[in-house]
Amino acid sequence: MLQVTRLNQYYGSSHTLRGIDLTLAKGECLALLGRNGVGKTTLLKCLMGVLPAAGGKVAFNGRDITRLTPHERAALGIAYVPQGREIFARLTVEENLMMGMAVKPRAKAILRDDVFQLFPVLKEMRQRRGGDLSGGQQQQLAIARALLSDPQLIILDEPTEGIQPSIIKDIGRVIRMLRERGDIAILLCEQYFDFARELADRFLVLSRGEVVASGAREDMDGDRVRRHLAV
């Protein structure tokens, strides 16, 4: 579904992504691992079109999308939950959720009950402003908003960052459910090794903008992975 070939990016004179290759299939969860500052978020922004790629190619369902805008990629079926969530603080929960369907024709922009089944707290708070929610509730809102676009690929940038353990479990439950459903690809960017290992089919480790380790989930508990995550 997603194929990235020799992707490069720069920040000023700094070479932040160095020839990144990755593939992601339908129904698969790929964990993107690495310390802070190694290029994980830069890579995700390039995949979504928020940052233009300096070189290389991004293909989605066989189509070259390297030069497409973020809203064009969203219309093709790519959803992005950024680090920091970026919900609309002055809009209600319900209004935030409706924004997730902006890529759909008006007749199909229907707020479905299955989102509230995934995240029941959102139903209780649907008329509350997004800015009044806790960090964990905002994260659930951001994921629910992305899912309402009916994506084929969802990109999650550190969904557990700054979140209380009980909500981390809820988020893990939803990711596992999506993975088992088999009709969506998941790119999960994480620092927490145990959370990623529990959910991912494969992993990719970045260090200084390069892929330094990759493999199947059963290989994730080796020292070669952990040494790239330790501070």
N, C-alpha and C positions, 0 to 999 in steps of 0.2 A: 504493500500500500504506500509506504513512504520509502524513498531511496535518496540518500544524500551522498554526493560524490565529490571528494576533494574540496570541501568547503573551507574557504579562507575568509578571515576578517581582521581588520586592523583598528586600533584606537590610537590615533596619532601615529607615532613611529613604532608603537608596540604591536607585535604580531599576536593577536589575541586568540585566533583559531587557526590551526595549522593543518590543513589537508584532512579535515574530518570526513570519515566514511561511516555511514550507518544505514541499516535497513530495519524496517518494522512491518510486520505482517498483520493482516486482519485477525482480531482475536488475541493478539499478543500484547504483553506488557514488558516494555524495555525500561530498565532502571538506569538513569544517568547519574553517576556518582562522582564525587570529588570534593576537595576542600573549597572554602570560600575563595573567590578570585581566580579560579582556574579556567573560566570561560563557559560554565554551564548555562547561565542565564543569557549570555551573548549568543550561544548556539540556539537556544529556544527562540529568541527574538528574531534571529535570521530565518528560522523555519517558519515563523508566523509572518514574516515580512515587515516587522517593526523596524528592524535594521536591514539595510541592503547587504547582500553578500558581496564581498570584494572579489571573490573568485569561486569557481566550482558550480555545482548544479544541485537543485532540489526538485525532485519529481514526486508527484502524488497521483496514485492510480495511473501511472504511465504517462502523465502529462507534465511537461516542464513548467514549474510554477516559480522559478527563480526570480523573475522580475514582476510577479504579480503583487498587488497591494494587499494589506491585511484583510480588507473587507472582501476582496475577490477570493482570497484563500478561505475565509470564513464561509462564503457562499458555496464553495466546493465541498465543505464538510470538515474543516479543521477548526477546533475550538481550543482556546488558550486561557488557562487560569494563571495569571501572572503572580509573581512573588509580591506580597503586599496586598493581594486580593483586588484592589482598585474597584470596589463597589461604589455606587453613587450614594454618598452619605445623606443627602437631603431628600432622596426618593425613598418611598416605602419599600418593604421587602417585595411586595407584589409588583411594584413598578420596576424594581431592579430585575426581577424575573422576566417581565415582559420585554425588557431591553435585550435579553438573550435571544429573542425570536425576531430581531430586527432583520435578519437575513431571509426570513420566510415571507411568502406572500401574505397579505393581511388576512385572507380567509383561513389560512392555516396556522395563524398565530394564536393558538389556544393554550391557556395555562392548564397543563395536565395534572391530574391528581397523583400520578406515579412519582412526581418529583417530591411531593409532600410525604409520600410513603417512604422514600429514601431518607428524607430529612424532616421528620415530624415537627421539629421545633419551628420550622419556617411557617408551617400552617398556623401555629399559635400566634406567630408574630407578623403575619402578612401585612398588617396595617401599621406596623412600627417602622420608623425611619431606619435605614441601613446604618447610619452613623451611631444609632443607639444600641446596636447589637455588640456583644462581646467579640473578641478576635476570633474565637472558634466558631461562633455563629456566622460571622461574616465570611469565614472560609467555606462553610457549608453553603452559604448563599452564592458565593462565587462559583462553586462547582455546579450547583443546581442551575444557575443561570447559563453556564456553558452547555450543560446537557440538554437544555430546552432548544438548542439550535439543531438537535438531532445529528451530532457529529459522527463522522466515520473515524476520526482521530481526535483524541483529547490530549492536550499537553498540560501537565501539571508541574508548576515550578515551586518546589519545596512546600507542599500543602500542609506539612506538620510544623512548620516554623512558628514558634511562639504559641503553640496551641496546647491546651490542657489535655492530659492523658485520656480522659473519657471521650473527648471529641476526636482525638487521634484514632481511637478504636472505631468510632463511627465512620470516619473517613476511610479507614482501611477496609471496613466491611463493605462500603459502597464500591471501592475500587475492585475488590475481590468479586463482587457481584457482577460488575461490568465485564471483567475479564472472563468470568465463567459463562456469561451470556454469549460471548464469541463473535459479536457483530461489530465490535469497536476496537480500534488499536489504542493503546495507552502508552504515552511517553512520560515517565515519572522521574522528575529530577529530585534528588534527595541527598541529604547529608547523613541521615540516620540509617545506618547499615542494616540493623535488624528489621526495621519497617520495610525497607526496600527488598530485602532478601525474602521476606514472607510473601510478597506480592508478585515479584517479577519472574518472567520466564527466562530472560537474559539480562545481562548487565554490560555497561560500558563505563569505564573509568577515565576521567580527564585529569591531566596534570599539565599546567602551563600551556593550555590550548591544544594539547595533543592527546590522542587516545593511547593510553599506556597499558590498559588491560581490558579484556572483553571475554565473554563466555556465557555458558549456561548457568542457571541458578545454583546447581549443585557445586559449581566451582567458586561461588562467591565467598565462602567462609575461609578461603586460604589466606596466608600471610601476604601474598602478592597484591590482594585487594586492600586489606586492612592498612597496609603501610602507606597507601596513597590517601587514606582518609584520616589518619592520625595527625593531630596538630603538632 
